[in-house]
Every structure is written in structure tokens, then in C-alpha cells.
Amino acid sequence: MKKLVLSVAVVLAGLAVASAQGTIKFYNIGSSYLVSTNGTGTGVGQNGTTTGLMDKTANSYYFALLMSSAAPTSSNPLTGGWTVAQTGGVNLVGNNYTLIAGGITGNGGANGVAVDGWAAGSTKYVELVGWSASLGTTWSQITSQLSTGWTSAGYYGVSSTGQVASGGVGTPASPAAALFGSTGQIASGWMLSGVSPVPEPTTLALVALGGASLLLIRRRK
């Protein structure tokens, strides 16, 4: 009887470990992995002539964490085989760090956050997507524009791809895993590049009509 109870306990413990959610740090202030921008603006380094670190004004930039169990086919968020990471069924949300230009802080901060569908200690491919608030504040707004074209000017960029083994293993649980680092994770800083809105068809039609009208006037003269 005791052996049976012990065996059941071992099995249950194994199941608990297998089903435990892994934890990651949606956070970075390391100087080697800071985010830059390359255009005009009012933030740090955004003077229109040189690349500079991302502005640290609150909620100026947003970030989504994408993950994949299999090797992604590309870095494209829509076609590379990526899934947006969630916690409790809600997309993970990152922002620019208000204390350090170019830094990132998201759910859980430096302590980390549990990720749905990412078992503790297992490895997944990861990349981050970042954009300025002028383009939207949610991941769904960004994916829509990636499909149809940007609706306003702003900044957008994708990090390099890395592989991360999540934390949360054992008792006490191992620390949350860092997304950035030199041991296979996202291994460098990255840039958000300027993007411009795509003119609507009606706007293009009006421009074409205006050009044709000017050409006709010139010919009559």
C-alpha cells in the first residue's frame, strides 16, 4: 500500500512539473540590448539625423513577445509561424522603460511572468516586435496594419530571433529566464525604423485627377 501511495505521489509530482508554466523576464535595461530609433521625433536621440536610443517618455512605445516551438520560417510576425505570448489568456504587453532610454519593461517586470503554453524548463524560439504609440497600443492594431498598410507615421521593428529555456523549474522555482543574452537568446540591441502611412485609394485617385487637370490646363495655354 505504501509503495502504491509513493508511486502515485511521484506520478502526480511529475505531472505537476510537466504542466507548470515557464517564466520569462519581459524586461531589459542591459546596455548591450537597448532599443534604438532612426528618424525624427522628440525623444532621446531622435533628431532626424542620427540614430538614438528609444524615448523613455511613458507609453511612447509598445512591445509584443512572439514565440514558436518549431524553428520559424522567417522573422515576419504574420507568416513566420509565430504566436503572440500570453499570460492568463491575455497578450503580454511591454512598454518603453521610463527610467532608462532604450529599455523595456512588461508584465512582471524584473521578476518575470508565467507564459501560457510554455512549460517550465522547455525551450522556445522568441522575438520581440516593437512600435511607437502613434501606430497603436495593441497587438491586434499592429497585425491589422501589417496586412493592409500603416495608417499613420511612426516607428516599427523586429528583434533578432533567439532561443530561451524558461524558468520556473523545481522547488523553489528557478528564476525567470532572460530574453536577452549571449547564450542563444536575443543577442543584440535592435532598431525601430520609421514607417509612413499608405495613401487610401480615394486619395490616390484625387491626386491623379489633380495631375491630369493641371496637364490639361497647361496644354490649353
HELIX and SHEET records of a PDB file:
HELIX    1   1 LYS A    2  SER A   19  1                                  18    
HELIX    2   2 SER A   31  TYR A   33  5                                   3    
HELIX    3   3 GLY A  109  ASN A  111  5                                   3    
HELIX    4   4 ALA A  133  LEU A  135  5                                   3    
HELIX    5   5 TRP A  139  THR A  148  1                                  10    
HELIX    6   6 PRO A  201  ARG A  220  1                                  20    
SHEET    1   A 3 VAL A 113  ALA A 119  0                                        
SHEET    2   A 3 GLN A  21  LYS A  25 -1                                        
SHEET    3   A 3 ALA A 177  ALA A 178  1                                        
SHEET    1   B 5 TYR A  27  ASN A  28  0                                        
SHEET    2   B 5 ILE A 104  GLY A 106 -1                                        
SHEET    3   B 5 GLY A  94  ASN A  96 -1                                        
SHEET    4   B 5 TYR A  61  SER A  68 -1                                        
SHEET    5   B 5 THR A  83  VAL A  84 -1                                        
SHEET    1   C 9 TYR A  27  ASN A  28  0                                        
SHEET    2   C 9 ILE A 104  GLY A 106 -1                                        
SHEET    3   C 9 GLY A  94  ASN A  96 -1                                        
SHEET    4   C 9 TYR A  61  SER A  68 -1                                        
SHEET    5   C 9 THR A 123  SER A 132 -1                                        
SHEET    6   C 9 GLY A 154  VAL A 158 -1                                        
SHEET    7   C 9 TRP A 190  VAL A 195 -1                                        
SHEET    8   C 9 VAL A  35  THR A  37  1                                        
SHEET    9   C 9 GLY A  52  LEU A  53 -1                                        
SHEET    1   D 6 TYR A  27  ASN A  28  0                                        
SHEET    2   D 6 ILE A 104  GLY A 106 -1                                        
SHEET    3   D 6 GLY A  94  ASN A  96 -1                                        
SHEET    4   D 6 TYR A  61  SER A  68 -1                                        
SHEET    5   D 6 THR A 123  SER A 132 -1                                        
SHEET    6   D 6 GLY A 162  ALA A 165 -1                                        
SHEET    1   E 2 GLN A  86  THR A  87  0                                        
SHEET    2   E 2 VAL A  90  ASN A  91 -1                                        
END                                                                             
